[in-house]
Amino acid sequence: MTVPGEALHADLEGGWILPPPAARETVHTRSIVCRSFRRDDKMIDIDGRFIDTRPFAYHNDFRGACPPGAALHNMQLRLTINRERAIHALVAAMPNTPYTGCADISPNFQRVVGLSIGRGFRKALREQLGGVEGCTHVLALLEAMAAAATQSFASNAYAPREPGAPEPVRIWRIEALLGTCHSYRDDGPVMAQMRRRRA
């Protein structure tokens, strides 16, 4: 099923507004895609996928001959996040990895179940899955998914609702946003408008 706006995420050539580049050729493509879904039980599922490809054939000492476009990395996760913004469940799949033993670490990913995706998530993630206890690429995917989860809760607040459905969780507090980026600076117009709306 095509969802409005998702074509923007699939078109690698269109939509760029950067200045024209110098003469060049593609040597690598990395994509991290996160899709969020509101479940019937009101939790949020986030499906995340991390893929690296090379547009040419090459030899890998561990996988042998790799054809053009073969995925060097293809890691997939599903996080289920509850209304308190804690990870309720995690499912992992690693259909393509550079080494045969990469997927052996998958059971360790269950260590993130119960973690809050709020402040301190990155530190907690590194404590649970840092170094030889995890996978650099899965950590990058989990960090992207946590950021996407924050937007998912915000998007869920705007999504159409069935009559009588409970109000969505409102996660934004002005104090939590203050100073986290240029738009959220204390003396800026965005914070001024948010304060007026809260008053």
C-alpha positions in Angstrom: 0.0 0.0 0.0 1.4 3.4 -1.0 1.2 5.9 1.9 1.2 9.7 1.1 4.7 11.1 1.3 6.6 7.8 1.2 7.8 8.2 -2.4 10.0 11.1 -1.1 12.0 8.5 0.8 12.4 6.1 -2.1 13.6 8.5 -4.9 17.3 8.7 -4.6 17.7 11.0 -7.6 14.8 13.4 -7.2 14.1 16.1 -4.6 17.6 17.3 -4.1 18.0 21.1 -3.9 21.7 21.2 -3.4 23.9 23.0 -5.9 24.9 21.0 -9.0 27.9 18.7 -8.1 31.3 18.3 -9.7 31.6 15.4 -12.1 31.3 12.2 -10.0 30.1 8.6 -9.9 28.3 6.7 -7.2 30.5 4.4 -5.0 28.2 3.7 -2.1 24.6 4.1 -0.9 23.5 3.9 2.7 19.9 4.2 3.6 18.3 4.2 7.0 14.5 4.1 6.9 12.2 4.2 9.9 8.4 3.7 9.5 6.0 4.2 12.4 2.6 2.6 13.0 -0.1 3.0 15.7 -1.1 -0.4 16.8 -4.7 -1.4 17.9 -3.4 -1.6 21.5 -2.3 2.0 21.2 1.4 1.2 21.3 3.7 2.4 18.5 5.7 0.0 16.2 8.7 1.4 14.5 10.2 -0.7 11.7 13.8 0.3 10.9 16.1 -0.9 8.1 19.8 -0.1 7.6 21.1 -1.0 4.1 24.6 -0.4 2.5 25.1 -1.2 -1.2 27.9 -0.8 -3.7 27.0 -0.3 -7.4 29.8 -2.4 -8.7 30.9 -6.1 -8.4 33.6 -6.7 -5.8 35.2 -9.6 -3.9 34.7 -9.9 -0.1 37.2 -12.2 1.7 34.4 -13.6 3.8 31.4 -13.7 1.3 33.3 -14.2 -1.9 32.0 -12.6 -5.2 29.4 -9.9 -4.5 27.4 -8.7 -7.5 26.6 -5.0 -8.2 24.0 -3.7 -5.8 24.3 -6.6 -3.3 23.6 -5.5 0.2 26.8 -5.4 2.3 24.6 -4.6 5.3 20.8 -5.2 5.6 19.8 -5.0 9.3 16.2 -4.7 10.3 14.5 -4.0 13.6 11.0 -3.6 14.9 10.6 -1.7 18.2 7.3 -1.7 20.0 7.1 1.4 22.3 4.5 1.8 25.0 2.7 5.0 26.1 5.4 5.7 28.6 8.0 5.8 25.8 9.7 2.6 26.9 10.7 -0.2 24.6 8.2 -2.9 25.1 9.5 -5.4 22.6 12.2 -5.8 19.9 12.5 -8.1 16.9 15.6 -8.3 14.8 16.7 -9.7 11.4 20.0 -9.5 9.7 19.6 -10.9 6.2 22.9 -9.5 4.9 26.1 -8.9 7.0 29.7 -8.6 6.0 30.7 -11.5 8.2 29.0 -14.8 8.9 29.1 -14.3 12.7 27.5 -10.9 12.8 24.0 -12.2 13.4 25.3 -14.2 16.5 25.0 -11.0 18.5 21.2 -10.7 17.9 20.1 -12.1 21.3 21.9 -9.3 23.0 19.6 -6.8 21.4 16.9 -7.9 23.8 18.8 -6.0 26.5 17.2 -2.7 25.3 13.7 -3.9 26.1 12.5 -1.8 29.0 14.8 1.2 28.2 13.2 4.6 27.9 13.8 6.3 24.5 13.9 9.7 26.3 17.0 11.5 27.6 19.9 9.2 28.4 18.9 6.6 25.8 22.2 6.8 23.9 24.2 6.3 27.0 22.1 3.4 28.2 22.3 1.9 24.7 26.1 2.0 24.8 26.1 0.5 28.2 24.0 -2.5 27.0 25.3 -3.0 23.5 28.6 -1.1 23.2 31.8 -2.6 21.8 31.9 -6.4 21.4 28.4 -6.7 23.0 26.7 -5.3 20.0 27.0 -4.1 16.4 28.0 -0.6 15.3 25.4 -0.5 12.5 22.5 -1.7 14.7 23.5 0.9 17.3 23.2 3.6 14.5 19.8 2.1 13.5 18.6 2.1 17.1 19.6 5.7 17.6 17.8 6.7 14.4 14.7 4.7 15.5 14.7 6.4 18.9 14.7 9.8 17.2 12.0 8.7 14.8 10.0 7.5 17.8 9.9 11.0 19.2 8.5 12.3 16.0 6.1 9.3 15.9 4.5 10.3 19.2 4.2 13.8 17.9 2.7 12.6 14.6 0.3 10.3 16.5 -1.0 13.4 18.3 -2.1 14.8 14.9 -3.4 11.6 13.3 -7.2 11.2 12.7 -9.0 9.4 15.6 -12.0 7.3 15.9 -14.8 8.9 17.9 -14.3 8.1 21.6 -10.7 7.1 21.2 -8.4 8.2 24.0 -6.3 11.3 23.7 -2.7 10.5 22.5 0.3 11.0 24.7 1.6 14.5 24.5 5.3 14.2 25.0 6.6 17.7 24.3 7.3 19.9 27.3 8.7 23.3 26.6 11.4 22.8 29.2 12.6 19.6 27.5 12.9 21.4 24.1 14.6 24.6 25.4 18.1 25.0 24.1 18.2 21.8 22.1 18.6 23.5 18.7 18.6 26.9 17.1 14.8 27.1 16.7 14.3 26.2 20.4 16.6 28.9 21.7 15.2 30.7 24.7 14.9 34.1 23.0 13.6 32.9 19.6 10.2 33.2 18.0 9.3 29.5 18.2 9.7 29.4 22.0 7.8 32.7 22.3 4.9 31.2 20.4 4.9 28.0 22.4 4.9 30.0 25.6 1.9 32.0 24.4 0.0 28.9 23.4 0.7 27.3 26.8 -0.4 30.4 28.8 
